[in-house]
């Protein structure tokens, strides 16, 4: 409970770890990996020393592109203890999106895993000096265990985290970029400590309670419930999950939004839509339809800012949304994006046909004010167009 009186998340973590050394802090399903708060604190110290050896210091940013795994929590909190600002980007980000966000944040260090290296290297971000890989040491990277072993014996960890102030940035949370380039929302230690006091004061908590980390780390809901909150009130975080033949659990989407096609195959439309939106910069919104249908189709809405730029580059006289949605060059680029997305989707998930409606506005018939799809109104309003895709 004393952690709620801390002025920074660094202080909160240190208090929680010292008061609950034997409580499991991080685990994977089935307990294959279990780290106590004591283990957590030791690893944070060694990783922080390694990052400091790379030149990471107070005020720097550290980019992260990782699945939900203990190494995320370890590396993020280690950077935080240096007074740095670790931030995550969505794992579905295309190279051009990676380049934009890393360039905007100005980070010199990236922490990632092998499967995302190609996209990060293709982004070719000027200023990236070190890539730390948590699951190996591919060429051009530093393995996490090598980083931990490389810290200086003279590194003053205690002084580093005690120098962090409440007003220092703890993370950047990039918006989804649906109405233009993503914006990095700045959050401070004071912001999140105030959140902790408000939340725990309202809902209560017992040491040893459990929670899960399953949303993308780039989503603030995961950073709060599965990352920061357990630092202020000791909880066990179970971290990717799915039910397989051995009984492990996987959470893929909201149950009410799952697509079950005519053959009984369950699919997450959100996963398909995320892939579509990263396949072409022209695609600003995507709505996948396929429930009780023989195949999937999509309504794809143009990104207003990118499509305007496209019109200028293509020398189009009329750049209105209605005209652009019918332009052959626009349709060809969107079709290319769909083909690209399909190469990353299973056969039953792939989009067979699509239409390009006119622009959807936040708070309108198709989108909530926070840019989430209104699936039922979309299905109703575009019933004729959807039926034509199956004719």
Buried (B, 14 or more C-beta within 10 A) or exposed (E): EEBBEBBBBBBBBBBBBEBBBEBBBBBBBEEEEBBBBBBBBBBBBBBBBBBBEBEBEBEBBBBBBBBBBBBBBBBBBBBBBBBBBBBBBBBBBBBEBBBBBBBBBEBBBBBBBEEBBEBBBEBEBEEBEBBBBBBEBBEEBBBBEEBBEBBEEEBEBEEBBBBBBBEBBBBBBBBBBBBEBBBBEEBBBBBBBEBBEEBBEEEEBEEEEEBBBBBBBBBBEBBBBBBBBBBBBBBBBBBBBEEEEEEBBEBBBEEEBBBEBEEEEEBBBBBBBBBBBBBBBBBBBBBBBBBEBEBBBBBBBBBBBBBBBBBEEEEBEEBEBEBBBEBEBBBEBBBEBBEBBBEBBEEBBBBBBBBBBEBBEEEEEBBEEEBEBBBEEBBEBBEEBBEEBEE
